[in-house]
């Protein structure tokens, strides 16, 4: 194809091993530290100019490609590009992601990537102007995915801030008690009492109760055996649930659901039941299956789903699960007579329903954005190898994106 040429890795890019930065030498700052699997921390000094690219060179993240648009510190667990030799940086990022570095392992027990081993990897690359066009197409998809992620972070922050104000800090109640008008519409303000009373959990709004988590949500244990039914529905193992985000970012094909399966319904809440994963809590956007390492919880009253989602993903719930987990090797949370007994402040039904009316549209918008991002990711992954091999031209890819949109 015109403008495309055969070359070798070392003639296309120059890479070298990153630099040591022990934990005790790191100073809090805004410079990303890139290790074997991308950003692993932050520092106040950079050793490489952005935009830049790293390739994980050791351990389980061997071969992982990451990019920083700003100056960064590349760790010694990664290789980083020192010279792009006139090539487009973002194109190089996408090109490197198509290389299977596993075949260039120079280690034995521990996988390791040596720049001398990859120097002769054959590459088929276009001229810089075509590189920029390809990167523009793929980058537009990634930019939209990132914009959706940022929007979901904002939507969740709004839902959490409102939950904290109404049900943790009791701001509307305190305002009334002090003779100040709450910063709410009159119909909402009327749902909150005007004074606090003592309770086992400290002062709480008058008329609200201290109840148990089991009074808010049901533990669902609908077991399934792998078969045609499970293969036809999304499968959500614990590693498909994001940390500290109530929006489910992805799922696995139902064909991967093989054992210890539990069914869930749309709007059920998935809660990581192993100690390292108590901070993994998400609302199900569809019907599917998970494993017994995830609790399936369902709001007793449907209008309580947003309130229950925020309560289950709160720091208090995570701390309670941690303190009451059992087991030595991998501690698990226990629901009967343990998690279900966790005390919490249960507001009036009208206040909880009002919270749901405000927050559920935010949850729906976040779920739609997440679903859109999954489709965009699939489209990007379909286009990437075709564009970078020259099998598909940019104008055809743009037409496919337009049809998908």
C-alpha positions in Angstrom: 0.0 0.0 0.0 1.2 3.5 -0.8 3.2 5.1 2.0 3.5 1.9 4.1 6.8 0.3 4.7 8.4 -2.7 6.4 10.7 -1.9 9.2 12.0 -3.3 12.5 11.2 -2.3 16.1 14.6 -0.7 16.8 14.4 1.4 13.7 10.9 2.6 14.5 11.3 3.4 18.2 14.1 3.6 20.8 13.3 2.3 24.2 15.2 1.8 27.5 14.6 0.5 30.9 12.9 2.8 33.5 14.4 4.2 36.7 14.3 3.1 40.3 12.1 5.0 42.7 11.8 3.3 46.0 8.6 3.9 48.0 10.5 5.8 50.7 11.9 8.3 48.1 8.6 9.3 46.6 7.2 12.7 47.4 3.5 13.5 46.9 3.0 15.4 43.6 1.2 15.5 40.3 3.7 13.5 38.2 2.4 10.0 37.4 4.7 7.0 38.1 4.3 4.4 35.3 5.2 0.8 36.2 4.6 -2.5 34.6 0.8 -2.0 34.3 0.5 1.8 34.0 0.1 4.4 36.7 1.2 3.0 40.1 1.5 6.2 42.1 2.5 9.9 42.0 5.7 11.9 42.6 6.9 15.5 42.4 9.6 15.0 39.7 9.6 13.5 36.2 12.3 11.5 34.4 10.6 11.5 31.0 8.8 14.0 28.8 5.1 13.5 27.9 3.4 12.4 25.9 5.2 9.1 26.4 4.7 5.3 26.3 5.8 2.5 28.6 5.8 -1.3 28.1 5.6 -3.5 31.2 8.8 -5.5 31.3 8.3 -7.9 34.3 5.8 -9.8 36.3 2.1 -10.5 35.7 1.8 -7.2 33.7 4.5 -8.2 31.3 3.9 -6.5 27.9 1.2 -4.1 29.1 1.3 -0.8 27.1 0.5 2.5 28.8 0.6 6.1 27.7 1.0 9.4 29.6 0.1 12.7 28.0 2.1 14.6 30.6 5.7 14.3 31.9 6.1 11.1 34.0 8.5 8.9 35.9 9.0 5.5 34.2 9.8 2.8 36.8 12.4 0.1 36.2 9.6 -2.5 35.9 8.9 -1.0 32.5 10.6 0.0 29.3 9.8 3.5 28.0 10.2 5.2 24.6 13.1 7.6 24.5 12.8 8.5 20.8 9.7 8.3 18.6 11.8 9.0 15.5 9.2 11.3 13.9 6.4 8.9 14.4 3.0 9.9 15.8 3.0 9.1 19.6 -0.7 7.9 19.8 -0.2 5.8 16.7 2.8 4.2 18.3 0.7 3.5 21.4 -2.0 1.7 19.4 0.6 -0.2 17.3 2.4 -1.5 20.4 -0.9 -2.7 21.8 -1.2 -5.1 18.8 2.2 -6.8 19.5 2.1 -10.0 21.5 5.2 -9.5 23.6 4.8 -12.9 25.2 6.9 -14.5 22.5 9.8 -12.3 23.4 10.1 -13.3 27.0 13.8 -13.3 28.1 13.1 -14.6 31.6 12.4 -18.0 33.0 10.4 -18.3 36.2 9.6 -14.6 36.1 8.5 -13.1 32.7 10.9 -10.3 31.6 11.1 -8.1 28.5 14.5 -7.2 27.3 14.8 -4.4 24.7 17.4 -6.4 22.8 15.0 -9.3 22.4 12.4 -7.0 20.7 14.7 -5.0 18.5 14.1 -7.1 15.4 10.3 -7.4 15.7 9.0 -6.7 12.2 6.6 -3.8 11.8 4.5 -2.7 8.8 3.9 1.1 9.2 2.4 3.9 7.2 3.8 7.4 6.6 3.4 9.9 9.5 0.3 11.6 7.9 -1.5 8.3 7.7 -0.4 7.5 11.3 -2.0 10.7 12.5 -5.2 9.8 10.6 -5.4 6.3 12.1 -4.6 7.6 15.6 -7.3 10.2 15.1 -10.0 7.6 14.4 -9.0 5.3 17.3 -8.3 8.3 19.6 -11.8 9.7 19.0 -13.3 6.5 20.3 -11.0 6.4 23.4 -11.7 10.1 24.0 -15.4 9.4 24.1 -14.9 6.5 26.4 -12.8 8.6 28.7 -15.4 11.4 28.6 -18.1 8.9 29.6 -15.9 7.7 32.5 -15.4 11.3 33.8 -19.2 12.0 33.5 -20.0 8.8 35.5 -17.5 9.9 38.2 -19.3 13.2 38.4 -22.7 11.7 38.5 -21.7 9.3 41.3 -20.1 12.1 43.2 -23.3 14.0 43.1 -25.3 11.0 44.3 -22.8 10.4 47.2 -22.8 14.1 48.2 -26.5 14.2 48.4 -26.6 11.0 50.4 -24.1 12.3 52.8 -25.9 15.6 53.2 -29.3 14.1 53.8 -28.6 10.9 55.6 -25.2 11.2 57.3 -24.7 14.8 58.2 -28.5 15.5 58.4 -28.0 19.0 56.9 -31.7 19.7 56.3 -32.6 18.6 59.8 -29.8 20.6 61.4 -30.9 23.7 59.4 -34.4 23.4 60.7 -33.3 22.8 64.2 -31.2 26.0 64.1 -34.1 28.0 62.6 -32.5 28.2 59.1 -34.4 27.2 55.9 -32.9 24.1 54.4 -31.4 24.5 50.9 -34.2 22.5 49.4 -37.5 23.0 47.6 -40.4 23.4 50.1 -41.9 20.0 49.2 -38.5 18.3 49.9 -37.8 20.3 53.0 -41.1 19.1 54.4 -39.9 15.5 54.4 -37.3 16.2 57.1 -37.9 16.6 60.8 -36.9 19.7 62.7 -34.9 18.1 65.5 -32.4 15.3 66.4 -33.0 12.7 69.1 -30.5 10.3 70.8 -30.1 6.7 69.4 -27.6 3.9 69.8 -25.8 5.4 66.8 -25.8 8.9 68.2 -28.1 11.8 67.4 -30.4 11.0 64.5 -33.5 12.8 63.0 -36.6 12.5 65.0 -38.9 9.7 63.7 -36.1 7.9 61.9 -35.0 4.5 63.1 -31.8 2.5 63.8 -32.5 -0.7 61.9 -30.4 -3.5 60.4 -29.0 -3.8 56.8 -31.2 -6.9 56.4 -34.3 -4.6 56.8 -33.2 -2.7 53.7 -32.0 -5.4 51.3 -32.5 -9.1 50.8 -29.7 -11.6 50.3 -30.5 -13.5 47.0 -29.0 -16.9 46.5 -30.6 -18.2 43.4 -28.0 -20.8 42.3 -27.6 -21.8 38.7 -25.8 -24.7 36.9 -23.8 -23.8 33.8 -25.8 -24.6 30.7 -27.7 -23.0 27.8 -29.5 -20.5 30.1 -26.3 -19.2 31.7 -24.4 -19.1 28.4 -27.1 -16.8 26.9 -26.7 -14.1 29.6 -23.9 -11.8 30.7 -21.5 -13.2 33.3 -20.1 -10.8 36.0 -17.2 -12.3 38.0 -15.7 -10.2 40.7 -12.9 -8.9 38.5 -15.5 -7.3 36.2 -16.7 -5.0 39.0 -14.7 -1.8 39.3 -13.3 -0.6 42.6 -15.2 2.2 44.3 -17.5 2.8 41.4 -21.2 1.7 41.5 -21.4 1.6 37.7 -20.5 -1.8 36.2 -17.8 -1.2 33.5 -18.1 -4.5 31.7 -18.9 -8.2 31.8 -17.8 -11.5 30.4 -19.5 -13.8 27.9 -22.0 -16.2 29.5 -20.0 -19.1 28.0 -17.3 -18.4 30.7 -19.8 -19.0 33.5 -18.9 -22.5 34.7 -19.3 -23.1 38.4 -20.6 -21.7 41.7 -23.1 -19.5 39.9 -25.7 -17.2 41.3 -28.4 -15.4 39.2 -29.1 -11.7 39.5 -31.8 -9.5 38.1 -31.6 -5.9 36.7 -31.1 -3.4 39.4 -29.9 -5.9 41.9 -26.7 -4.8 43.8 -23.5 -6.8 43.5 -21.2 -6.7 46.5 -17.7 -8.2 46.5 -17.8 -10.8 49.3 -14.0 -11.3 49.7 -12.0 -9.0 52.0 -9.8 -7.5 49.2 -13.0 -6.7 47.3 -15.5 -5.2 49.8 -15.1 -1.9 47.9 -16.4 -3.5 44.8 -20.1 -2.6 44.7 -22.2 -2.1 41.6 -25.8 -1.9 40.4 -26.7 -4.6 37.8 -27.8 -3.0 34.5 -29.1 -6.3 33.2 -30.0 -9.8 34.2 -27.1 -12.3 34.4 -25.0 -14.5 36.6 -22.1 -14.0 39.0 -20.2 -16.3 41.3 -20.6 -17.0 45.0 -17.7 -14.7 45.7 -20.2 -11.8 45.0 -23.3 -11.2 47.2 -26.4 -10.5 45.2 -28.5 -8.1 47.2 -32.0 -6.7 46.3 -33.7 -3.7 47.8 -36.9 -4.9 49.6 -38.7 -1.9 48.2 -37.7 -1.0 44.6 -37.7 2.7 45.4 -34.9 2.0 47.9 -32.4 0.8 45.3 -30.5 4.1 45.1 -30.4 4.5 48.9 -29.3 0.9 49.3 -26.6 1.3 46.6 -25.1 4.2 48.4 -25.4 2.6 51.9 -23.7 -0.6 50.7 -20.8 1.1 49.0 -20.2 3.5 52.0 -17.0 3.3 54.0 -19.0 2.3 57.1 -20.3 -0.8 55.3 -16.9 -1.7 54.0 -15.4 -1.3 57.5 -18.1 -3.5 59.0 -17.6 -6.2 56.4 -13.8 -6.1 57.0 -14.2 -6.3 60.8 -16.7 -9.2 60.6 -15.1 -11.3 57.8 -14.1 -14.9 58.5 -11.4 -17.2 57.3 -7.6 -17.1 57.4 -6.3 -17.5 53.8 -8.9 -15.4 52.1 -11.4 -13.9 54.5 -15.0 -13.7 53.4 -18.0 -11.7 54.5 -20.9 -13.6 56.0 -24.4 -12.5 55.4 -26.7 -14.5 57.7 -26.4 -13.3 61.3 -23.5 -11.0 60.4 -23.7 -8.5 57.5 -27.5 -8.5 57.7 -27.2 -7.4 61.4 -25.2 -4.3 60.6 -26.9 -1.3 62.2 -27.8 1.7 60.1 -30.0 4.8 60.3 -33.1 4.2 58.2 -34.8 7.4 57.2 -38.5 7.8 56.7 -39.9 6.1 53.6 -40.8 9.4 52.1 -37.3 10.7 52.4 -35.8 7.6 51.0 -38.3 7.7 48.1 -37.5 11.3 47.4 -33.8 10.5 47.3 -34.5 7.7 44.8 -36.5 10.1 42.6 -33.5 12.5 42.4 -30.8 9.9 42.1 -32.3 7.2 39.9 -32.1 9.3 36.7 -28.4 9.9 37.5 -27.9 6.1 37.8 -29.7 5.4 34.6 -27.6 8.0 32.8 -24.4 6.5 34.1 -25.5 3.0 33.1 -26.3 4.2 29.5 -22.9 5.9 29.3 -21.2 2.7 30.6 -23.1 0.6 28.0 -22.1 3.1 25.2 -18.4 2.8 26.3 -18.6 -1.0 26.1 -19.8 -0.7 22.5 -17.2 1.8 21.6 -14.5 -0.4 23.1 -15.7 -3.3 21.0 -15.7 -1.2 17.9 -12.2 0.2 18.7 -10.9 -3.4 19.3 -12.4 -4.5 16.0 -10.9 -1.6 14.0 -7.5 -1.5 15.7 -5.8 -4.5 14.1 -7.4 -3.8 10.7 -6.3 -0.2 10.6 -2.8 -1.0 11.9 -2.2 -3.8 9.4 -3.4 -1.7 6.5 -6.3 -4.1 5.9 -8.8 -1.2 6.5 -8.4 2.4 5.4 -9.2 5.4 7.5 -12.1 6.5 5.3 -13.7 3.1 5.6 -13.3 3.0 9.4 -14.9 6.5 9.6 -17.8 5.2 7.7 -18.2 2.2 10.0 -18.1 4.5 13.0 -20.8 6.7 11.4 -23.0 3.7 10.8 -22.5 2.5 14.4 -23.3 6.0 15.7 
